[in-house]
C-alpha cells in the first residue's frame, strides 16, 4: 500500500481540526474527498504532505512514517496542486512547469537537459504543449490549472494531492481537469483530490471519503458512498443522486423548495 493513514488526528498547534481518520491509497487509485467548508479537508491535505505534523496517529508512505522522511524526499514522491495560485511574474508556461523539478535539483543547481525533458513530457501529458511559450498570467483559469498539474507531474511524483482542482473553473474546464485526473490514475499515479461537487466523484474516483466534523463518516466506491442520505449529512440539504441511463454516469443536484 503506497499511502496509509492510521488513527490520524490533525490540526494547528494544540487545536485539533480532525481525529480518528484512517484510510489507504494504492498506486493508480483515485480517491475523492468530499466535505463542507471548514470541515478539515485542506488541513488534512497539509498533514498528508508533511507540512503539518500529526497531533496523533501516523501517515505512512511506502511503509515509512512521513515524520522520518526528509522534506526533499517527500517532495520527490508527492506532488501538490493547490486550489488557488496567485501569479505576479510573467513566466512562460514552460518555465512554470519546469519549476516542478526543484525537488530533483541539488542546492544552487539549475535545470539540465533531463529536467527540461521531464517538463516537456508533463506538458505533452496534459495536452498543453501549445501553451509552452505563452505567459502564465495571460492564459485562462482552466489552462493555468492544467499548467499547475503539469508542474506537479514534472517532479515525477508517485502520488498527487489536488486541493479543489476544479474550483472557480467553468463547466468545460472542470470536465477537462477531471478527465486528466482519470488518465493520471490509469497511468499508475495515485491521486487524492477534494471537490465541492459530489458528482465529480463518479467521473474520476475509484473511492470516496466523506469528511464531516473532522472525521471520516464513510469510505467506499462512489455508488455506495455518495447517496442522498450521506450528502444530507454533509451539507444539510436534500440532494437527488440520479444515474444517467446508458451513460455510466451519475449526477447530483440539490432539491430546492
BADRENPA-59662 format. One line per field, with one value per residue: residue number from 1; residue in one letter; x, y, z of N, C-alpha, C, O, CB in turn. Coordinates in steps of 0.001 Angstrom, whole numbers, plus 500000, padded with zeros to 6 digits. Glycine has a CB too. Layout:
% BADRENPA-59662
num <- NUM  ...
residu <- A  ...
nc1 <- X  ...
nc2 <- Y  ...
nc3 <- Z  ...
cac1 <- X  ...
cac2 <- Y  ...
cac3 <- Z  ...
cc1 <- X  ...
cc2 <- Y  ...
cc3 <- Z  ...
oc1 <- X  ...
oc2 <- Y  ...
oc3 <- Z  ...
cbc1 <- X  ...
cbc2 <- Y  ...
cbc3 <- Z  ...
% end
This chain:
% BADRENPA-59662
num <- 1  2  3  4  5  6  7  8  9  10  11  12  13  14  15  16  17  18  19  20  21  22  23  24  25  26  27  28  29  30  31  32  33  34  35  36  37  38  39  40  41  42  43  44  45  46  47  48  49  50  51  52  53  54  55  56  57  58  59  60  61  62  63  64  65  66  67  68  69  70  71  72  73  74  75  76  77  78  79  80  81  82  83  84  85  86  87  88  89  90  91  92  93  94  95  96  97  98  99  100  101  102  103  104  105  106  107  108  109  110  111  112  113  114  115  116  117  118  119  120  121  122  123  124  125  126  127  128  129  130  131  132  133  134  135  136  137  138  139  140  141  142  143  144  145  146  147  148  149  150  151  152  153  154  155  156  157  158  159  160  161  162  163  164  165  166  167  168  169  170  171  172  173  174  175  176  177  178  179  180  181  182  183  184  185  186  187  188  189  190  191  192  193  194  195  196  197  198  199  200  201  202  203  204  205  206  207  208  209  210  211  212  213  214  215  216  217  218  219  220  221  222  223  224  225  226  227  228  229  230  231  232  233  234  235  236  237  238  239  240  241  242  243  244  245  246  247  248  249  250  251  252  253  254  255  256  257
residu <- X  X  X  X  X  X  X  X  X  X  X  X  X  X  X  X  X  X  X  X  X  X  X  X  X  X  X  X  X  X  X  X  X  X  X  X  X  X  X  X  X  X  X  X  X  X  X  X  X  X  X  X  X  X  X  X  X  X  X  X  X  X  X  X  X  X  X  X  X  X  X  X  X  X  X  X  X  X  X  X  X  X  X  X  X  X  X  X  X  X  X  X  X  X  X  X  X  X  X  X  X  X  X  X  X  X  X  X  X  X  X  X  X  X  X  X  X  X  X  X  X  X  X  X  X  X  X  X  X  X  X  X  X  X  X  X  X  X  X  X  X  X  X  X  X  X  X  X  X  X  X  X  X  X  X  X  X  X  X  X  X  X  X  X  X  X  X  X  X  X  X  X  X  X  X  X  X  X  X  X  X  X  X  X  X  X  X  X  X  X  X  X  X  X  X  X  X  X  X  X  X  X  X  X  X  X  X  X  X  X  X  X  X  X  X  X  X  X  X  X  X  X  X  X  X  X  X  X  X  X  X  X  X  X  X  X  X  X  X  X  X  X  X  X  X  X  X  X  X  X  X  X  X  X  X  X  X
nc1 <- 500842  500639  500112  499270  497098  496878  494771  494627  495024  494621  495605  496158  498861  497958  495336  492871  491628  490640  490087  490838  491082  491382  492755  493607  495673  496277  498716  497897  495286  492416  491232  488537  487839  485221  483410  482046  482642  485214  485453  487831  489317  491477  493357  493802  494983  497363  498602  498948  500829  502984  503419  502212  502553  501264  498797  498204  498535  499620  501140  501918  504219  504831  505254  506901  507160  506007  507090  509695  510956  513080  512384  512882  512777  510110  508964  509833  508313  505631  503399  501906  498952  497674  494616  494332  496281  498293  499629  502302  504500  505731  506232  506897  504687  506104  508340  507075  506162  508613  509573  508605  510592  512238  512607  514207  516688  520082  521252  521443  521757  521024  518338  518838  519331  517833  515915  514545  513532  511756  509896  508861  507652  505633  504095  503214  501783  499580  498452  499048  501144  501160  500873  503268  505033  503494  502531  502171  500461  498640  497011  493983  491878  491350  493404  495600  495215  495662  498332  499447  498998  500643  503074  503335  503504  505876  507825  507833  506202  504842  502511  499766  498463  495576  494068  490946  490886  489165  488012  486455  486503  485087  482375  483287  486100  486253  485488  487636  489816  489038  488993  491731  492572  491510  492971  495573  495529  495101  497551  499015  499596  498933  496141  494759  492063  490145  486801  483923  481756  479735  479119  481430  482919  481910  482868  485658  486764  487896  487337  485546  485884  484189  484226  483326  482840  485497  485940  486038  483151  482269  483551  484324  483331  482061  479288  478285  478792  478255  475353  471854  471317  473865  474867  473059  473753  476356  476065  473697  471407  468733  469391  469345  470436  471183  471337  472451  470807  472306  474662  476585  477124  476585  474616  474463  472176  470984  467886  465597  463223
nc2 <- 498812  502153  504719  505190  505983  506234  506215  509055  512251  515672  519117  522534  523550  523097  522865  520808  519807  517622  514087  510601  509557  507262  505717  504234  504263  503100  502482  504054  504533  506588  508807  510530  513299  514465  517102  519661  523276  524345  521896  520545  519578  520799  521102  518434  517602  519110  517826  515274  515924  516415  518932  519777  518489  515425  515423  513196  509679  508319  508981  507033  506443  504338  502508  503847  506129  509392  511394  510600  511017  513009  516402  516900  514333  513675  515572  514625  512367  513039  515037  518302  520086  523157  524799  527398  529868  532544  534502  536593  537258  537400  534665  532153  529479  527128  527593  527762  525136  523838  524580  522637  520765  521342  519864  517827  518815  519564  521738  525127  524473  524635  523805  520949  519141  516738  517583  519510  517879  516339  518289  518884  516452  516422  518619  517636  515381  516524  517724  520369  521415  523296  525643  526319  528504  530615  533349  532783  534283  535245  533370  531319  530511  527730  526741  527569  525950  523397  523776  523953  521369  520043  521128  519907  517237  517249  516861  514170  512590  509935  510078  512245  515111  516964  519920  520896  521079  521905  524245  527366  527069  527001  525054  523464  523445  522251  519653  518959  518956  516924  514760  514518  513785  511200  509963  510167  508472  506104  505791  504916  506644  507593  509371  511864  513901  516856  518158  520249  519377  516722  515083  514921  512864  510534  510732  510518  509081  506202  505530  507126  509453  510669  513540  514826  517155  516846  514129  510913  509832  508054  505716  504465  502911  505200  504770  503511  505214  507946  509139  510167  510330  510451  512807  514654  514592  515651  518233  519371  519681  518612  516234  515001  512021  510929  508395  508334  506933  504486  505928  505501  507279  509522  512056  514725  516709  519543  519699  522126  524107
nc3 <- 500000  499078  500350  503694  506244  509635  512307  512517  513936  513356  512913  513980  515834  519143  518603  517555  514420  513113  513713  514382  511775  509238  506416  503217  500281  497107  494465  491406  492100  492477  494810  496090  498077  499965  501544  503738  503691  505882  507056  507348  505192  503699  505764  506425  504024  504099  506179  505123  503243  504770  505701  507980  511237  512504  515111  516448  515781  512546  509331  506687  504092  501575  503628  505381  508011  507581  509129  509449  507094  505030  504015  501280  500170  500543  498849  496401  496067  496422  494729  494538  493977  494317  495471  494679  493006  493116  490689  489857  488342  484988  483924  481463  480444  480136  481800  484298  484591  484581  487055  488714  488920  491009  493401  492564  492067  492971  495626  494650  491999  488497  486176  484098  480957  481381  483188  481716  479735  481245  481951  479433  478816  480748  479932  477468  478325  479579  477469  476730  475336  473338  474665  475764  475327  475996  478183  481571  483245  481475  480357  480332  483229  483367  481760  483275  485503  484431  483799  486356  487255  485454  486302  488823  487973  486582  488439  488693  490536  492609  493878  493824  495212  495223  495784  495629  492641  490621  491381  490824  488078  484757  483319  481144  481505  484003  483312  481655  483441  485240  483503  483025  485580  485773  483721  484686  486937  485603  484464  486551  488604  491881  493115  495153  495691  496393  496266  495731  494416  494446  492291  490785  491822  490699  488169  488184  490333  492176  494776  497477  500100  502869  504712  507726  510209  510890  510927  509314  507839  506029  503639  500552  497376  494845  494142  496373  498420  497924  498480  498758  501508  502760  501661  502606  505295  505141  503941  504755  503200  501027  498537  495231  493802  490768  488453  485055  482448  480394  480185  482084  484070  486839  488277  490674  492344  494119  495926  495773  497461
cac1 <- 500000  501517  499833  498441  496812  496493  494238  495230  494439  495364  495166  497192  499297  497213  493917  492540  490606  490062  490652  490456  490990  492172  492476  494746  495640  497189  499178  496905  493939  491965  490366  487904  487469  484085  483058  481658  483655  485598  485398  489155  489925  492789  494249  494167  495933  498662  499194  499392  502007  504062  503571  501779  502801  500050  498618  498231  498498  500753  500984  502993  504426  505586  505575  507788  506484  506343  507911  511074  511474  513490  511439  513159  512305  508652  508647  510083  507304  504278  503177  500804  498277  496864  493301  494465  497681  498435  500806  502639  505609  505363  506936  506229  504107  507193  509146  506275  506192  509985  509752  508278  511792  513081  512952  515170  517938  520935  521214  522065  521920  519974  517817  519620  518555  516859  514826  513761  512792  510642  508894  508205  506768  504458  503275  502575  500833  498380  497937  499174  502426  500986  500884  504562  505657  502556  502774  501270  499453  497759  496169  492719  491930  491453  494750  496525  495072  496372  499765  499830  499076  501869  504208  503462  503910  507264  508654  507694  505735  504022  501241  499399  497443  494960  493118  489897  491467  488165  487424  486408  486586  483809  481934  484161  487422  486105  485497  488992  490669  488636  489468  493152  492704  491270  494088  496751  495404  495269  498991  499643  499823  497866  495607  493728  491603  488922  485900  482644  480696  479740  479063  482777  483423  481504  483600  487105  487286  487657  486685  485187  485937  483334  484776  482304  483245  486855  486016  485516  481868  482056  484670  483997  483069  481098  477895  477870  479127  477593  473918  471089  471430  475199  475022  472272  474565  477497  475782  472490  470356  468260  470096  468975  471549  470442  472114  472032  470671  473143  475838  477561  477409  475601  474646  473927  471616  470213  466443  465254  461792
cac2 <- 500000  503308  505689  504637  506937  505425  506890  510379  513495  516735  520462  523562  523660  522196  522891  519710  520035  516315  512987  509214  509363  506159  505363  503779  504622  502262  503049  504082  504713  507966  508950  511850  513715  515384  517635  521071  524275  524310  520533  519999  518950  521374  520776  517030  517525  519627  516789  514216  516433  516598  520344  519830  517234  514879  515559  511801  508779  508344  508922  506190  506462  503112  501862  504679  507263  510654  512171  510134  511291  514392  517178  516714  513005  513768  516354  513791  511320  513574  516306  519062  521084  523963  525214  528735  530228  533944  534671  538005  537453  536913  533475  531341  528239  526138  527855  527395  523675  523461  524781  521393  519932  521870  518837  516899  519514  519886  523141  526135  523977  524977  522637  520430  518530  515761  518337  520117  516797  515975  519343  518722  515289  516814  519467  516765  514512  517306  518257  521834  521779  524501  526817  526378  529824  531649  533894  532096  535208  535691  532278  531194  529801  526300  526468  527688  524772  522307  524051  523603  519907  519681  521470  518837  515997  517369  516300  512712  512015  508730  510447  513620  515664  518074  520604  521544  521476  522470  525457  528585  526773  526834  523668  522744  523246  521238  518346  518682  518621  515616  513772  514314  513022  509791  509464  510036  507245  504980  505657  504366  507661  507678  510735  512194  515248  517313  518907  520574  518818  515262  514387  514708  511573  509493  510926  510278  508442  504795  505543  508445  509612  511764  514138  515660  517457  516374  512665  510196  509209  506988  505489  503356  503263  506297  504342  503094  506241  509211  508858  511302  510382  510908  514209  515440  514700  516522  519605  519876  519933  517435  516088  513864  511347  510382  507750  508645  505658  504268  506800  505124  508490  509876  513479  515083  518051  519877  519880  523438  524378
cac3 <- 500000  498940  501411  504763  507310  510787  513501  512420  514438  512681  513244  514065  517215  520023  518209  516651  513395  512812  514504  514088  510335  508732  505020  502441  498862  496345  493205  490350  492640  492664  495971  496132  499423  499985  502854  503698  504042  507289  507574  507598  504014  503398  506873  506243  502916  504562  507016  504217  502549  505721  506054  509376  511936  513123  516552  516890  514645  511616  507881  506153  502651  501291  504884  506187  508636  506928  510058  509371  505765  504781  503225  499857  499759  500435  497655  495230  495942  496461  494063  495129  493145  495243  494978  494111  492813  492715  489842  489733  487427  483650  483475  480453  480964  480206  482991  485465  484687  484916  488498  489395  489051  492083  494394  491962  491796  494113  496033  493787  490637  487546  485464  482984  479863  481889  483811  480637  479074  482128  481815  478129  478922  481525  479057  476486  479013  479858  476207  476696  474743  472512  475544  476434  475225  476449  479511  482505  483777  480395  479862  481058  484503  483125  481253  484405  486359  483767  483924  487717  487304  484731  487177  489812  487301  486135  489501  488607  491806  492542  494497  493531  496102  494490  496665  494841  491357  489704  491961  490005  486651  484093  483164  480219  482098  485042  482650  481165  484580  485755  482530  483264  486827  485447  482909  485544  487729  484683  484228  487739  489626  492885  493180  496132  495375  497041  495406  496344  493579  494646  491010  490265  492293  489751  486923  488203  491549  492490  496081  498007  501558  503317  505925  508379  511573  511130  510964  508158  508140  505044  502733  499679  495984  494732  494115  497709  499409  497595  498494  499302  502969  503157  501261  503560  506493  504892  503519  505376  502216  500307  497266  494392  493142  489635  487391  483696  481733  479229  480160  483086  484826  487845  488616  491983  492283  495320  495758  496345  497501
cc1 <- 500880  501352  498925  498317  496230  496051  494737  494376  495271  494771  496343  497580  498582  495739  493642  491440  489902  490736  490122  490230  491921  491773  493761  494565  496693  497640  498067  495479  493640  490953  489845  487441  486369  483831  482749  482836  483948  485617  486745  489871  491331  493793  494705  495196  497317  499371  499701  500650  503205  504311  503118  502063  501495  499996  498592  498161  499682  500274  502175  503025  505357  506085  506477  507005  506969  507256  509383  511712  511919  512484  511635  512654  510779  508263  508893  508956  505882  504239  501933  500272  497366  495542  493333  495941  497746  499740  501059  503708  505302  506228  506170  505651  505191  508030  508390  506314  507580  510274  509421  509461  512655  513523  514000  516552  518763  520836  522012  522268  520750  519495  518689  518735  517500  515660  513930  512945  511597  509527  508141  507257  505495  503526  502521  501507  499507  497804  498037  500538  502334  500988  502269  505182  504729  502922  501711  500161  498430  496888  494936  492901  492073  492822  495786  496440  495779  497885  500261  499918  500345  503100  504429  503979  505360  508223  508614  507281  504988  502642  500990  498254  496897  493847  492149  490413  490475  487534  487549  486560  485199  483561  482881  485522  487376  486193  486898  489913  490322  489039  490943  493394  492526  492436  495345  496687  495558  496733  499736  499960  498642  497446  494609  493350  490353  488104  484629  481469  480709  479702  480431  483335  483090  482296  485055  487606  486969  486946  486457  485299  485105  483844  483757  482716  484621  487009  485491  484220  481524  483279  484339  483785  482009  479642  477382  477981  478389  476099  473168  471248  472798  475405  474190  473053  475696  477099  474497  471385  469934  468899  469559  470234  470940  471389  471561  471970  471567  474418  476945  477981  476278  475732  474005  473400  470816  468737  466034  463747  461051
cc2 <- 501241  504316  505043  505666  506147  506308  508328  511444  514626  518091  521404  523745  522626  522111  521809  520134  518725  515231  511656  508979  508238  505834  504871  504210  503800  502982  502974  504250  506200  507998  510380  512147  514762  515859  519113  521991  524215  522928  519875  519421  519481  521069  519319  516898  518025  518614  515634  514618  516605  518033  520609  518474  516728  515174  514187  510930  508975  508420  508161  506282  505310  502464  502655  505867  508558  511503  511792  510416  512747  515096  516964  515367  512990  514481  515554  512804  511848  514921  516978  520078  521886  524369  526604  529068  531654  534097  536154  538269  536786  535755  532828  530095  527177  526347  527505  525887  523199  523648  523517  520461  520324  520790  517867  517520  519685  521378  524003  525659  524430  523739  522258  519808  517539  516465  518965  519065  516374  517012  519206  517526  515649  517693  518610  515890  515230  517941  519762  522263  523057  525784  527120  527778  530944  532118  533347  533010  535620  534576  532138  530426  528304  525906  526586  526465  523568  522504  523700  522087  519432  519993  520382  517551  516048  516828  514792  512086  510710  508970  511924  514026  516932  518683  521423  522011  522079  523754  526622  528326  526656  525350  522868  522456  522281  519844  517977  518276  517238  514491  513473  513537  511534  509204  509274  508758  506014  504752  505169  505368  507651  509139  510831  513644  515576  518116  519217  520050  517297  514482  514123  513353  510456  509572  510471  509415  506952  504664  506983  508397  510829  512264  515107  515887  516932  514875  512065  509500  508119  506913  504282  503805  504364  505857  503951  504220  507553  508943  510094  511444  510927  512376  515132  515643  515704  517984  520191  520245  518608  517398  514857  513327  510513  509733  508131  507346  505601  505080  506351  506295  508753  511373  513683  516518  518340  520067  521129  523616  523472
cc3 <- 500000  500069  502439  505882  508479  511946  513614  513094  513863  513039  513286  515530  518074  519633  517172  515688  513066  513625  513998  512597  509925  507302  504373  500993  498148  495077  492165  490827  492800  493800  496015  497549  499340  501409  502754  503966  505542  507891  507780  506394  503743  504503  506795  505126  503341  505444  506161  503462  503479  506106  507484  510017  512547  514615  517210  515641  513719  510179  507341  504640  502305  502576  505804  506729  507984  507810  509989  508013  505650  503867  501729  499357  499629  499154  496369  494987  495849  495757  494609  494130  494059  494630  494378  494028  492306  491942  489622  488675  486083  483163  482324  481113  481093  481469  484276  485669  485101  486402  489299  489573  490243  493069  493873  491775  493068  494432  495063  492349  489769  486826  484273  481926  480357  482519  482746  479889  479909  482040  480494  478144  479673  480702  478044  477121  479265  478595  476088  476164  473924  473347  476096  476422  475663  477851  480459  483005  482735  479825  480757  482361  484322  482625  482373  485308  485750  483863  485326  487892  486604  485577  488219  489173  486838  487177  489569  489934  491569  493134  494221  494452  495444  495347  495815  493479  490377  490244  490993  488510  486052  483818  482275  480814  483269  484423  482177  482303  485122  484809  482746  484554  486548  484664  483743  486375  486848  484333  485468  488816  490592  493021  494328  495880  496176  496041  496181  495523  493725  493335  490413  490676  491308  488451  486997  489350  491611  493831  496527  499527  501926  504664  506504  509828  511914  511205  509668  508553  507133  504140  501877  498251  495891  494825  495493  498734  499179  497422  498993  500809  503399  502791  502142  504850  506300  504752  504090  504418  501594  498919  496539  493724  492021  488631  486026  482893  480501  479184  481110  483949  485805  488139  489991  491908  493557  494987  496503  496333  498467
oc1 <- 501775  502337  497924  499320  495211  496851  495207  493171  496500  493604  497396  496733  498597  494974  494124  490447  488706  491825  489114  489293  493113  490587  494855  493452  497862  497028  497378  494547  494504  489938  490626  486733  486547  484015  483147  483895  483041  485779  486819  490937  492270  494960  495866  496174  498329  500600  500762  501449  504310  505304  503583  501836  500703  501022  498922  497771  500627  499169  503317  501987  506526  507196  506795  506277  508170  508096  510238  512881  511213  511820  510659  512155  510230  507346  508227  508672  505015  504959  501014  501031  496368  495362  492425  496747  497307  500821  500150  503810  504681  506876  504949  506071  505195  508391  508986  506480  507707  511126  509895  509361  513697  514667  514623  517488  518201  520389  523132  522889  519628  520174  519202  517512  516394  514527  512705  511818  510535  508348  506925  506179  504403  502306  501337  500446  498440  496779  497209  501031  503302  501091  502430  505794  505136  503544  500513  499027  497446  496107  494856  493925  492837  493353  496738  497454  496423  498636  501376  500799  501037  504062  505563  504800  506007  509320  509285  507932  504556  501719  501888  497208  497650  492823  492489  490384  490884  486615  488610  486730  484249  484425  483239  486052  488345  486882  487306  490710  491221  489385  491366  494314  493299  492845  496098  497683  496086  497116  500958  500533  497487  498289  493723  494216  489604  488644  484298  480313  481600  480192  480586  484136  483888  482384  485630  488779  485915  486075  487082  484869  485293  483891  483373  482916  484903  488094  484617  484191  480593  483957  484100  484033  481146  478845  476184  477341  477949  475647  473778  471309  472879  476051  474583  473027  475968  477707  474235  470509  470669  468939  469344  471010  470265  472180  470348  473007  471593  475193  478098  479082  475159  476844  473131  474103  470059  468387  466117  463076  459833
oc2 <- 501365  504727  504419  506156  505473  507059  508757  511535  514555  518202  521129  524056  521433  521373  521888  520743  518716  515430  511585  508283  508264  505691  505061  504484  503801  503966  501960  504121  506975  507302  511330  511344  515815  515106  519761  521549  524053  522783  518772  518826  518702  520804  519013  516163  517425  518549  515075  513762  516907  518335  521552  517432  517522  515175  514043  511397  509693  507992  508586  506209  505304  501934  502194  506531  508793  512246  512566  510091  513638  514458  516859  515272  512370  514055  515787  512443  511194  515844  516311  520830  521350  524293  526959  528626  531943  533850  536894  539385  535724  535849  532945  529705  526409  525378  527009  525414  522260  522953  523345  519469  519711  520789  517155  516832  519925  522172  523650  526365  524588  522713  523111  519932  517498  516001  518951  519321  516079  516660  519391  517580  515233  517536  518830  515675  514622  518621  520384  523340  523811  526882  528093  528189  532106  531382  533433  532560  536280  534814  532764  529780  527665  524864  525807  525993  522799  521537  523201  521584  518537  519225  519977  516851  515008  516384  514191  511156  510426  508182  512753  513378  517858  518049  522507  523207  522704  524294  526845  529274  526267  524507  521736  521356  521562  518966  516821  517349  516457  513396  512320  512722  510707  508071  508325  508046  504994  503647  505024  505007  507696  510036  509988  514519  514687  518683  518542  520255  516640  513355  513198  512763  509542  508589  510079  509042  506504  503812  507920  507435  511904  511511  516084  514935  516607  514383  512631  508688  507344  507914  503194  504968  504457  506498  504046  504181  508198  508564  510981  512560  511765  513112  516272  516726  516515  518865  521382  521038  517621  518408  513807  514089  509515  510439  508240  506717  506519  504945  506761  506299  508273  511891  512924  517424  517489  520535  521183  523321  523584
oc3 <- 500837  500681  502087  506401  508333  512503  514668  512860  513877  513414  512711  516367  517772  520254  516042  516088  512774  514163  513293  512208  510232  507005  504903  500543  498533  494663  492053  490032  493209  493758  495981  498156  498728  502365  501786  504411  506359  509103  508323  506549  503577  504217  507069  505267  502980  505457  506438  503081  503027  506769  508124  509401  513055  515296  518387  514571  514043  509845  507514  503981  502693  502622  506901  505991  507851  507303  510419  507800  506122  503050  500986  498236  498718  498452  495360  493845  495269  496138  495085  493518  494539  493414  493626  494847  491193  492476  489245  488166  486047  482121  482230  482202  482055  482137  485232  486794  485886  486956  490422  490296  490473  493522  494660  491369  494136  493605  494694  491555  490252  486856  483548  481991  479819  482399  482866  479465  479362  482051  480445  477552  479287  480764  477792  476535  479176  478653  475421  476497  473822  472801  476833  477408  475697  478617  480189  483174  483069  478903  481814  482581  485046  483009  482424  485821  486464  483991  485476  488588  487090  485579  488473  489765  486715  486839  490408  490409  490452  492928  494367  494478  495142  495601  495341  493187  489399  489628  490410  487743  486730  484055  482601  480655  483515  484943  482282  482152  485433  485253  482663  484623  487032  484916  483528  486501  487291  483949  485437  489844  490169  493039  494463  495857  496582  495091  497157  495893  493187  493266  489616  489951  491105  487715  485981  489350  491159  494009  496029  500163  501358  505637  505860  510582  513068  511515  509011  509477  507352  503906  502402  497933  496763  495510  495761  499784  500131  496341  499590  501326  504296  503537  502393  505435  507185  505359  503926  504763  501627  498216  497145  493148  492276  488005  485853  482680  479682  478238  480971  484501  485627  488237  490410  491460  494023  493903  497730  495344  498608
cbc1 <- 499046  501264  499185  499040  495825  497654  494621  495454  494404  495352  494429  496702  499045  497338  493525  492106  491231  490178  490321  489196  491331  492014  491891  494913  495881  496525  500440  497001  493786  491349  491118  486711  488696  482821  484185  480559  483187  484684  484604  489053  489046  492675  493552  492917  495422  498478  498177  498287  501682  505294  502780  500256  503889  499971  497326  497044  497221  501635  500876  502813  505012  506770  506198  509011  506741  505070  507407  511130  510420  514901  511572  514652  512765  508058  509478  511389  507405  503780  503059  501259  497465  497626  492283  493697  498387  498405  500628  503103  506913  505451  507119  507208  502962  508096  509572  504819  505785  510971  508877  507212  512615  512341  511709  514651  517657  522407  521759  523392  522033  520465  516397  520628  519491  517520  515387  514683  513708  511127  509554  509254  507485  504879  504156  503613  501425  498690  496521  498953  502935  499683  499917  505510  506110  501104  502762  502056  500123  498580  496968  491672  490696  490409  495097  496229  493592  495941  500059  498834  497823  501947  503970  502115  503002  507601  508235  508996  504828  504709  501247  499004  498029  494397  493861  489322  492108  487075  488100  487484  487377  483765  480526  484325  488000  484764  484527  489564  490529  487130  489233  493873  491671  489971  494376  496878  494051  494466  499570  500867  500011  498336  494935  494223  491328  489240  485582  482521  480877  478557  478248  483702  482842  480013  483551  487808  486722  488982  487531  483739  487417  481844  486122  480882  482254  487354  485225  486554  480768  480756  486009  482775  482620  481307  477730  478701  480610  478204  473599  469616  471205  476282  474625  470924  475129  478219  475716  472817  470838  466710  471636  467904  472390  469618  472104  473002  469216  472373  475432  478762  477608  475789  473910  475018  470724  470771  465643  465941  461206
cbc2 <- 500004  503982  506983  503303  508072  504524  506112  510744  513543  516526  520478  524910  525074  522655  524286  518464  520649  516004  513159  508846  510665  504932  506578  502245  506155  500923  502315  502855  503979  508543  508589  511927  514267  514710  517396  521342  525702  525156  519702  518968  519177  522886  521044  516176  518339  520945  516282  513866  517750  516029  521221  520201  517415  513372  516331  511478  508964  507109  510357  504723  507837  503413  500578  505156  507288  511431  511986  508657  510970  514432  518650  516836  511929  514500  517640  513047  510391  513706  516109  519768  520416  525206  525166  529795  529255  534896  533938  538534  536891  538043  532477  530956  527737  526230  529320  527879  523031  524277  525940  520687  520012  522962  518066  516415  520878  519488  523304  526547  522438  526014  522902  519416  517823  514824  519428  520860  515590  515838  520728  518551  514124  517547  520511  515896  514023  518384  517855  522422  520651  524409  526614  525403  530072  531120  535456  531552  536439  536292  530939  530502  530096  525864  527433  528960  524454  522206  525532  524192  519264  520431  522828  518580  515725  518821  516853  512093  513011  507579  510153  513789  515968  517593  521517  522730  520301  521444  525805  529531  525486  527650  523628  523528  524573  521416  518340  519905  519678  515582  514268  515654  513502  509640  510419  511255  507207  505215  506988  503686  509075  507098  511138  511964  515390  518159  518120  522075  519238  514857  515175  515810  511247  509605  512371  511571  509128  504011  504776  508868  509763  511312  514860  514992  516899  516955  512111  509171  510257  507237  505280  502648  502022  507011  503183  501914  506496  509857  507618  511147  508980  510041  514391  514751  513337  516075  519658  521037  520933  517437  515974  514269  510454  511481  506218  509671  505437  504548  508206  504522  509695  509023  514327  514937  518211  521146  518641  524592  524233
cbc3 <- 501218  497624  500841  505301  506829  511222  514761  510969  516022  511148  514572  513442  517752  521472  517647  517445  512117  511322  516005  514857  509573  509624  504233  502545  498646  495994  492704  489566  493995  491353  497285  495143  500191  499405  503858  504705  503636  508071  506665  508610  502789  503198  508216  505929  501718  505328  508046  503231  501890  505177  505086  509490  513030  512893  516870  517888  513884  511808  507239  506595  502170  500362  504612  505357  510174  506585  511470  509661  504703  504154  503557  499591  500772  501651  497636  495388  497099  497913  492557  496421  491964  495669  496095  494958  491828  493956  488488  491062  488030  482659  484640  479312  480047  478948  483022  485308  483345  484089  488978  488649  487788  492826  494807  490625  491166  493830  497461  494366  490627  486544  484995  483474  478903  482919  484746  479659  478818  483587  481909  477013  479625  482799  478325  475800  480336  480881  476037  478097  473874  471721  476689  475788  473810  476424  479492  483691  484334  479291  479813  480188  485311  482141  480103  485211  486589  482295  483611  488716  486649  483380  487875  490492  486109  485823  490807  488140  492551  493267  496036  492037  497542  493109  497693  495610  490723  489431  493302  490449  486410  482783  482586  478948  482551  485794  481464  480443  485689  485989  481094  483317  487880  484646  481754  486464  488455  483413  483776  487363  488986  494269  491834  497625  493871  498305  494105  496522  492080  495501  490041  490741  493671  489454  486534  488251  492776  492508  497127  497562  502072  503418  505635  508303  512530  512369  512161  507619  508167  504205  503512  500178  495195  493441  493166  498160  499398  496297  499390  498966  503572  502495  499794  503855  506874  503652  502041  506183  501120  500201  497489  493325  494153  488952  487561  483031  481323  478032  480501  482431  483886  489143  487529  493104  491027  495981  496266  495559  496130
% end
